[in-house]
Amino acid sequence: MPVNPAPRAYQIVLQAIEEDLRKEKLSVGDQLPGERALAEQHGISRASVRDAIRILDVMGIIKTSTGSGPNSGAVIISNPSAGISQALRLHLAAKGINVREIVESRILLETWAAQMTPRDPIHAQQVIDRTAVLIMRMDDAQLSREAFHRIDAEFHVLLASMAGNAVVESMMESLRNSISDYVSESVPSDEAWQPVVRILRRQHKAIHHAFATNQRERAAQLLEEHINWFYSQTR
């Protein structure tokens, strides 16, 4: 019978922290024990503990900082989109996945979220109000391409958040972040960008109007057309 390989030393720490989180011995805002304490607790080297801490940091489970006090060291934060984004970016660079597949996944998530009845009407209205402000900011003729893309990303993630599904919201943010460099480099010049951004502004306004007037299926249709159109202009 095949023998399962023994876990690497740093995996022992990851498994222990996962178990403590599941049993609520640890929760968001708590500080992890120091390197020495974790090393002694699990009978491993401090170097292995540092490996585990780095992995947790990249995964968005903890935030590390120097100094002393309750906010120093490794504090549990749970930012799921951070780890997913980093993994997707690396796999894109390695050609394990491609931009078209990211675009298809975005369409799947955004159109699903658009058709869902908001779980929290108050939050939904806040999103409508906030995205209206973002649309006005996108209309600024002096706005740089980089700033436009940041506002655009916030616009889409906020709209997806109306469905009230934290996994979908995190995945949306991760998908957007994973191709941010590709998007920013996709239009070769400011001159080429101008006709593109004029159409993007019109599309965003139509999408926002559909959400604001509770035309959920129309919103999903407009989102799919918008995402596919932009990809067709930049691929």
Phi and psi in degrees as GROMACS dihedral restraints (atoms count N, CA, C in turn):
[ dihedral_restraints ]
;  ai    aj    ak    al  type     phi  dphi    fc
    3     4     5     6     1   -67.0    20    10
    4     5     6     7     1   143.1    20    10
    6     7     8     9     1  -103.0    20    10
    7     8     9    10     1   126.5    20    10
    9    10    11    12     1   -66.5    20    10
   10    11    12    13     1   133.2    20    10
   12    13    14    15     1   -66.1    20    10
   13    14    15    16     1   148.2    20    10
   15    16    17    18     1   -66.3    20    10
   16    17    18    19     1   142.9    20    10
   18    19    20    21     1   -64.6    20    10
   19    20    21    22     1   147.7    20    10
   21    22    23    24     1   -67.3    20    10
   22    23    24    25     1   159.3    20    10
   24    25    26    27     1   -57.7    20    10
   25    26    27    28     1   -43.6    20    10
   27    28    29    30     1   -66.4    20    10
   28    29    30    31     1   -26.9    20    10
   30    31    32    33     1   -67.4    20    10
   31    32    33    34     1   -27.6    20    10
   33    34    35    36     1   -61.8    20    10
   34    35    36    37     1   -41.3    20    10
   36    37    38    39     1   -67.6    20    10
   37    38    39    40     1   -44.3    20    10
   39    40    41    42     1   -59.7    20    10
   40    41    42    43     1   -44.4    20    10
   42    43    44    45     1   -65.4    20    10
   43    44    45    46     1   -38.5    20    10
   45    46    47    48     1   -67.1    20    10
   46    47    48    49     1   -40.9    20    10
   48    49    50    51     1   -67.8    20    10
   49    50    51    52     1   -40.3    20    10
   51    52    53    54     1   -58.9    20    10
   52    53    54    55     1   -43.7    20    10
   54    55    56    57     1   -63.8    20    10
   55    56    57    58     1   -41.0    20    10
   57    58    59    60     1   -66.3    20    10
   58    59    60    61     1   -35.9    20    10
   60    61    62    63     1   -67.6    20    10
   61    62    63    64     1   -42.7    20    10
   63    64    65    66     1   -63.4    20    10
   64    65    66    67     1   -38.3    20    10
   66    67    68    69     1   -87.4    20    10
   67    68    69    70     1     3.0    20    10
   69    70    71    72     1    62.5    20    10
   70    71    72    73     1    25.3    20    10
   72    73    74    75     1   -74.9    20    10
   73    74    75    76     1   -24.0    20    10
   75    76    77    78     1  -126.6    20    10
   76    77    78    79     1   149.6    20    10
   78    79    80    81     1  -150.3    20    10
   79    80    81    82     1   171.5    20    10
   81    82    83    84     1   -56.1    20    10
   82    83    84    85     1   132.6    20    10
   84    85    86    87     1    99.5    20    10
   85    86    87    88     1   -16.9    20    10
   87    88    89    90     1   -76.7    20    10
   88    89    90    91     1   152.1    20    10
   90    91    92    93     1   -99.0    20    10
   91    92    93    94     1   134.1    20    10
   93    94    95    96     1   -71.9    20    10
   94    95    96    97     1   153.2    20    10
   96    97    98    99     1   -59.5    20    10
   97    98    99   100     1   159.7    20    10
   99   100   101   102     1   -68.8    20    10
  100   101   102   103     1   168.7    20    10
  102   103   104   105     1   -55.9    20    10
  103   104   105   106     1   -46.7    20    10
  105   106   107   108     1   -62.8    20    10
  106   107   108   109     1   -43.4    20    10
  108   109   110   111     1   -64.4    20    10
  109   110   111   112     1   -41.6    20    10
  111   112   113   114     1   -67.4    20    10
  112   113   114   115     1   -39.2    20    10
  114   115   116   117     1   -62.7    20    10
  115   116   117   118     1   -44.2    20    10
  117   118   119   120     1   -68.4    20    10
  118   119   120   121     1   -39.1    20    10
  120   121   122   123     1   -61.7    20    10
  121   122   123   124     1   -39.0    20    10
  123   124   125   126     1  -105.5    20    10
  124   125   126   127     1     0.8    20    10
  126   127   128   129     1    65.5    20    10
  127   128   129   130     1    39.3    20    10
  129   130   131   132     1  -129.0    20    10
  130   131   132   133     1   174.3    20    10
  132   133   134   135     1   -79.1    20    10
  133   134   135   136     1   158.7    20    10
  135   136   137   138     1   -66.6    20    10
  136   137   138   139     1   -28.5    20    10
  138   139   140   141     1   -62.2    20    10
  139   140   141   142     1   -40.0    20    10
  141   142   143   144     1   -67.6    20    10
  142   143   144   145     1   -37.0    20    10
  144   145   146   147     1   -62.4    20    10
  145   146   147   148     1   -43.3    20    10
  147   148   149   150     1   -61.3    20    10
  148   149   150   151     1   -38.2    20    10
  150   151   152   153     1   -59.5    20    10
  151   152   153   154     1   -45.0    20    10
  153   154   155   156     1   -63.8    20    10
  154   155   156   157     1   -41.0    20    10
  156   157   158   159     1   -63.8    20    10
  157   158   159   160     1   -41.9    20    10
  159   160   161   162     1   -62.1    20    10
  160   161   162   163     1   -42.5    20    10
  162   163   164   165     1   -63.9    20    10
  163   164   165   166     1   -44.4    20    10
  165   166   167   168     1   -62.7    20    10
  166   167   168   169     1   -35.9    20    10
  168   169   170   171     1   -65.1    20    10
  169   170   171   172     1   -48.4    20    10
  171   172   173   174     1   -62.5    20    10
  172   173   174   175     1   -35.6    20    10
  174   175   176   177     1   -74.6    20    10
  175   176   177   178     1    -8.9    20    10
  177   178   179   180     1    79.9    20    10
  178   179   180   181     1    18.4    20    10
  180   181   182   183     1   -85.2    20    10
  181   182   183   184     1   -33.6    20    10
  183   184   185   186     1  -132.2    20    10
  184   185   186   187     1   164.5    20    10
  186   187   188   189     1  -126.8    20    10
  187   188   189   190     1   128.5    20    10
  189   190   191   192     1  -105.3    20    10
  190   191   192   193     1   144.8    20    10
  192   193   194   195     1  -151.0    20    10
  193   194   195   196     1   154.9    20    10
  195   196   197   198     1   -92.2    20    10
  196   197   198   199     1   170.4    20    10
  198   199   200   201     1   107.0    20    10
  199   200   201   202     1  -158.3    20    10
  201   202   203   204     1  -133.0    20    10
  202   203   204   205     1   165.4    20    10
  204   205   206   207     1   109.7    20    10
  205   206   207   208     1   177.9    20    10
  207   208   209   210     1   -66.4    20    10
  208   209   210   211     1   -21.6    20    10
  210   211   212   213     1  -101.6    20    10
  211   212   213   214     1     7.8    20    10
  213   214   215   216     1   -93.7    20    10
  214   215   216   217     1   173.6    20    10
  216   217   218   219     1    73.1    20    10
  217   218   219   220     1  -145.4    20    10
  219   220   221   222     1  -105.9    20    10
  220   221   222   223     1   114.8    20    10
  222   223   224   225     1  -113.7    20    10
  223   224   225   226     1   135.0    20    10
  225   226   227   228     1   -73.0    20    10
  226   227   228   229     1   126.8    20    10
  228   229   230   231     1  -123.5    20    10
  229   230   231   232     1   -33.1    20    10
  231   232   233   234     1    58.4    20    10
  232   233   234   235     1    82.0    20    10
  234   235   236   237     1  -118.7    20    10
  235   236   237   238     1    82.5    20    10
  237   238   239   240     1   -60.8    20    10
  238   239   240   241     1   -32.5    20    10
  240   241   242   243     1   -66.0    20    10
  241   242   243   244     1   -27.7    20    10
  243   244   245   246     1   -62.1    20    10
  244   245   246   247     1   -50.1    20    10
  246   247   248   249     1   -67.8    20    10
  247   248   249   250     1   -40.7    20    10
  249   250   251   252     1   -64.6    20    10
  250   251   252   253     1   -42.3    20    10
  252   253   254   255     1   -59.8    20    10
  253   254   255   256     1   -46.8    20    10
  255   256   257   258     1   -62.2    20    10
  256   257   258   259     1   -42.6    20    10
  258   259   260   261     1   -64.0    20    10
  259   260   261   262     1   -43.9    20    10
  261   262   263   264     1   -63.3    20    10
  262   263   264   265     1   -41.9    20    10
  264   265   266   267     1   -61.1    20    10
  265   266   267   268     1   -42.2    20    10
  267   268   269   270     1   -66.8    20    10
  268   269   270   271     1   -40.6    20    10
  270   271   272   273     1   -69.4    20    10
  271   272   273   274     1   -33.3    20    10
  273   274   275   276     1   -63.4    20    10
  274   275   276   277     1   -46.0    20    10
  276   277   278   279     1   -63.1    20    10
  277   278   279   280     1   -35.2    20    10
  279   280   281   282     1   -83.1    20    10
  280   281   282   283     1    -0.9    20    10
  282   283   284   285     1    67.9    20    10
  283   284   285   286     1    20.2    20    10
  285   286   287   288     1   -72.8    20    10
  286   287   288   289     1   -30.6    20    10
  288   289   290   291     1  -132.8    20    10
  289   290   291   292     1   166.2    20    10
  291   292   293   294     1  -127.9    20    10
  292   293   294   295     1   168.9    20    10
  294   295   296   297     1   -62.3    20    10
  295   296   297   298     1   -37.4    20    10
  297   298   299   300     1   -58.4    20    10
  298   299   300   301     1   -39.3    20    10
  300   301   302   303     1   -68.6    20    10
  301   302   303   304     1   -35.3    20    10
  303   304   305   306     1   -64.2    20    10
  304   305   306   307     1   -43.6    20    10
  306   307   308   309     1   -61.5    20    10
  307   308   309   310     1   -45.0    20    10
  309   310   311   312     1   -61.6    20    10
  310   311   312   313     1   -38.9    20    10
  312   313   314   315     1   -67.4    20    10
  313   314   315   316     1   -39.0    20    10
  315   316   317   318     1   -59.9    20    10
  316   317   318   319     1   -45.8    20    10
  318   319   320   321     1   -59.8    20    10
  319   320   321   322     1   -44.9    20    10
  321   322   323   324     1   -58.0    20    10
  322   323   324   325     1   -48.5    20    10
  324   325   326   327     1   -71.0    20    10
  325   326   327   328     1   -45.6    20    10
  327   328   329   330     1   -68.1    20    10
  328   329   330   331     1   -40.5    20    10
  330   331   332   333     1   -70.4    20    10
  331   332   333   334     1   -35.3    20    10
  333   334   335   336     1   -62.8    20    10
  334   335   336   337     1   -49.4    20    10
  336   337   338   339     1   -61.8    20    10
  337   338   339   340     1   -37.4    20    10
  339   340   341   342     1   -63.1    20    10
  340   341   342   343     1   -31.8    20    10
  342   343   344   345     1   -89.2    20    10
  343   344   345   346     1    -5.8    20    10
  345   346   347   348     1   -81.7    20    10
  346   347   348   349     1   141.3    20    10
  348   349   350   351     1   -71.1    20    10
  349   350   351   352     1   126.7    20    10
  351   352   353   354     1   -57.0    20    10
  352   353   354   355     1   135.3    20    10
  354   355   356   357     1   -74.8    20    10
  355   356   357   358     1   -27.2    20    10
  357   358   359   360     1  -126.7    20    10
  358   359   360   361     1    99.4    20    10
  360   361   362   363     1   -59.3    20    10
  361   362   363   364     1   -32.3    20    10
  363   364   365   366     1   -66.8    20    10
  364   365   366   367     1   -45.7    20    10
  366   367   368   369     1   -62.6    20    10
  367   368   369   370     1   -39.6    20    10
  369   370   371   372     1   -60.1    20    10
  370   371   372   373     1   -43.0    20    10
  372   373   374   375     1   -67.5    20    10
  373   374   375   376     1   -36.1    20    10
  375   376   377   378     1   -62.5    20    10
  376   377   378   379     1   -38.8    20    10
  378   379   380   381     1   -64.7    20    10
  379   380   381   382     1   -44.4    20    10
  381   382   383   384     1   -58.9    20    10
  382   383   384   385     1   -43.8    20    10
  384   385   386   387     1   -66.5    20    10
  385   386   387   388     1   -43.7    20    10
  387   388   389   390     1   -66.6    20    10
  388   389   390   391     1   -43.0    20    10
  390   391   392   393     1   -68.7    20    10
  391   392   393   394     1   -27.4    20    10
  393   394   395   396     1   -63.4    20    10
  394   395   396   397     1   -39.7    20    10
  396   397   398   399     1   -65.4    20    10
  397   398   399   400     1   -41.2    20    10
  399   400   401   402     1   -62.7    20    10
  400   401   402   403     1   -38.2    20    10
  402   403   404   405     1   -62.6    20    10
  403   404   405   406     1   -41.2    20    10
  405   406   407   408     1   -63.3    20    10
  406   407   408   409     1   -39.1    20    10
  408   409   410   411     1   -66.7    20    10
  409   410   411   412     1   -35.8    20    10
  411   412   413   414     1   -67.9    20    10
  412   413   414   415     1   -20.4    20    10
  414   415   416   417     1   -77.9    20    10
  415   416   417   418     1    -9.1    20    10
  417   418   419   420     1   -65.4    20    10
  418   419   420   421     1   116.8    20    10
  420   421   422   423     1   -64.7    20    10
  421   422   423   424     1   -22.1    20    10
  423   424   425   426     1   -89.9    20    10
  424   425   426   427     1    -0.2    20    10
  426   427   428   429     1   -67.9    20    10
  427   428   429   430     1   131.4    20    10
  429   430   431   432     1   -72.7    20    10
  430   431   432   433     1   161.3    20    10
  432   433   434   435     1   -60.3    20    10
  433   434   435   436     1   -41.9    20    10
  435   436   437   438     1   -61.7    20    10
  436   437   438   439     1   -43.9    20    10
  438   439   440   441     1   -65.7    20    10
  439   440   441   442     1   -40.0    20    10
  441   442   443   444     1   -59.7    20    10
  442   443   444   445     1   -45.1    20    10
  444   445   446   447     1   -63.9    20    10
  445   446   447   448     1   -36.2    20    10
  447   448   449   450     1   -65.3    20    10
  448   449   450   451     1   -44.0    20    10
  450   451   452   453     1   -66.8    20    10
  451   452   453   454     1   -41.2    20    10
  453   454   455   456     1   -57.2    20    10
  454   455   456   457     1   -45.9    20    10
  456   457   458   459     1   -61.3    20    10
  457   458   459   460     1   -44.0    20    10
  459   460   461   462     1   -62.4    20    10
  460   461   462   463     1   -40.3    20    10
  462   463   464   465     1   -55.7    20    10
  463   464   465   466     1   -50.6    20    10
  465   466   467   468     1   -69.5    20    10
  466   467   468   469     1   -41.8    20    10
  468   469   470   471     1   -65.1    20    10
  469   470   471   472     1   -40.6    20    10
  471   472   473   474     1   -62.0    20    10
  472   473   474   475     1   -45.5    20    10
  474   475   476   477     1   -61.6    20    10
  475   476   477   478     1   -40.4    20    10
  477   478   479   480     1   -65.3    20    10
  478   479   480   481     1   -29.5    20    10
  480   481   482   483     1   -67.9    20    10
  481   482   483   484     1   -17.1    20    10
  483   484   485   486     1   -63.7    20    10
  484   485   486   487     1   -24.6    20    10
  486   487   488   489     1   -69.0    20    10
  487   488   489   490     1   -20.4    20    10
  489   490   491   492     1    79.0    20    10
  490   491   492   493     1    22.2    20    10
  492   493   494   495     1  -111.0    20    10
  493   494   495   496     1   111.4    20    10
  495   496   497   498     1   -65.3    20    10
  496   497   498   499     1   -32.8    20    10
  498   499   500   501     1   -67.5    20    10
  499   500   501   502     1   -44.9    20    10
  501   502   503   504     1   -62.5    20    10
  502   503   504   505     1   -43.0    20    10
  504   505   506   507     1   -62.0    20    10
  505   506   507   508     1   -43.7    20    10
  507   508   509   510     1   -66.5    20    10
  508   509   510   511     1   -41.6    20    10
  510   511   512   513     1   -64.0    20    10
  511   512   513   514     1   -40.1    20    10
  513   514   515   516     1   -59.9    20    10
  514   515   516   517     1   -47.7    20    10
  516   517   518   519     1   -62.9    20    10
  517   518   519   520     1   -38.7    20    10
  519   520   521   522     1   -66.2    20    10
  520   521   522   523     1   -44.6    20    10
  522   523   524   525     1   -62.7    20    10
  523   524   525   526     1   -42.7    20    10
  525   526   527   528     1   -63.0    20    10
  526   527   528   529     1   -46.1    20    10
  528   529   530   531     1   -65.7    20    10
  529   530   531   532     1   -33.1    20    10
  531   532   533   534     1   -66.3    20    10
  532   533   534   535     1   -27.4    20    10
  534   535   536   537     1  -114.6    20    10
  535   536   537   538     1    17.4    20    10
  537   538   539   540     1   -60.1    20    10
  538   539   540   541     1   -40.8    20    10
  540   541   542   543     1   -66.7    20    10
  541   542   543   544     1   -39.9    20    10
  543   544   545   546     1   -63.8    20    10
  544   545   546   547     1   -40.2    20    10
  546   547   548   549     1   -65.6    20    10
  547   548   549   550     1   -46.7    20    10
  549   550   551   552     1   -66.0    20    10
  550   551   552   553     1   -27.0    20    10
  552   553   554   555     1   -96.1    20    10
  553   554   555   556     1     0.5    20    10
  555   556   557   558     1   -77.6    20    10
  556   557   558   559     1   -26.3    20    10
  558   559   560   561     1  -103.9    20    10
  559   560   561   562     1   121.3    20    10
  561   562   563   564     1   -70.5    20    10
  562   563   564   565     1   -23.2    20    10
  564   565   566   567     1  -152.9    20    10
  565   566   567   568     1   163.0    20    10
  567   568   569   570     1   -63.3    20    10
  568   569   570   571     1   -33.5    20    10
  570   571   572   573     1   -64.5    20    10
  571   572   573   574     1   -42.7    20    10
  573   574   575   576     1   -70.7    20    10
  574   575   576   577     1   -25.2    20    10
  576   577   578   579     1   -72.2    20    10
  577   578   579   580     1   -32.6    20    10
  579   580   581   582     1   -58.2    20    10
  580   581   582   583     1   -49.9    20    10
  582   583   584   585     1   -65.7    20    10
  583   584   585   586     1   -29.6    20    10
  585   586   587   588     1   -68.5    20    10
  586   587   588   589     1   -47.4    20    10
  588   589   590   591     1   -67.3    20    10
  589   590   591   592     1   -30.4    20    10
  591   592   593   594     1   -63.0    20    10
  592   593   594   595     1   -41.2    20    10
  594   595   596   597     1   -71.1    20    10
  595   596   597   598     1   -38.8    20    10
  597   598   599   600     1   -60.0    20    10
  598   599   600   601     1   -41.3    20    10
  600   601   602   603     1   -60.9    20    10
  601   602   603   604     1   -43.8    20    10
  603   604   605   606     1   -64.4    20    10
  604   605   606   607     1   -40.7    20    10
  606   607   608   609     1   -64.7    20    10
  607   608   609   610     1   -43.9    20    10
  609   610   611   612     1   -61.2    20    10
  610   611   612   613     1   -40.9    20    10
  612   613   614   615     1   -64.5    20    10
  613   614   615   616     1   -40.8    20    10
  615   616   617   618     1   -66.0    20    10
  616   617   618   619     1   -40.9    20    10
  618   619   620   621     1   -62.5    20    10
  619   620   621   622     1   -46.1    20    10
  621   622   623   624     1   -61.8    20    10
  622   623   624   625     1   -42.1    20    10
  624   625   626   627     1   -61.4    20    10
  625   626   627   628     1   -40.5    20    10
  627   628   629   630     1   -63.5    20    10
  628   629   630   631     1   -41.6    20    10
  630   631   632   633     1   -65.9    20    10
  631   632   633   634     1   -45.8    20    10
  633   634   635   636     1   -64.5    20    10
  634   635   636   637     1   -28.5    20    10
  636   637   638   639     1  -101.1    20    10
  637   638   639   640     1    12.8    20    10
  639   640   641   642     1    60.6    20    10
  640   641   642   643     1    34.9    20    10
  642   643   644   645     1   -94.2    20    10
  643   644   645   646     1    78.5    20    10
  645   646   647   648     1   -66.4    20    10
  646   647   648   649     1   -45.1    20    10
  648   649   650   651     1   -66.6    20    10
  649   650   651   652     1   -37.4    20    10
  651   652   653   654     1   -63.8    20    10
  652   653   654   655     1   -41.0    20    10
  654   655   656   657     1   -60.9    20    10
  655   656   657   658     1   -43.4    20    10
  657   658   659   660     1   -62.9    20    10
  658   659   660   661     1   -42.3    20    10
  660   661   662   663     1   -62.7    20    10
  661   662   663   664     1   -45.3    20    10
  663   664   665   666     1   -65.0    20    10
  664   665   666   667     1   -37.4    20    10
  666   667   668   669     1   -63.2    20    10
  667   668   669   670     1   -45.0    20    10
  669   670   671   672     1   -62.5    20    10
  670   671   672   673     1   -44.3    20    10
  672   673   674   675     1   -63.0    20    10
  673   674   675   676     1   -41.9    20    10
  675   676   677   678     1   -62.8    20    10
  676   677   678   679     1   -49.1    20    10
  678   679   680   681     1   -65.3    20    10
  679   680   681   682     1   -44.4    20    10
  681   682   683   684     1   -64.4    20    10
  682   683   684   685     1   -39.6    20    10
  684   685   686   687     1   -63.6    20    10
  685   686   687   688     1   -47.0    20    10
  687   688   689   690     1   -63.5    20    10
  688   689   690   691     1   -40.7    20    10
  690   691   692   693     1   -62.4    20    10
  691   692   693   694     1   -39.5    20    10
  693   694   695   696     1   -65.2    20    10
  694   695   696   697     1   -26.9    20    10
  696   697   698   699     1   -81.0    20    10
  697   698   699   700     1   -20.2    20    10
  699   700   701   702     1  -119.5    20    10
  700   701   702   703     1   -12.2    20    10
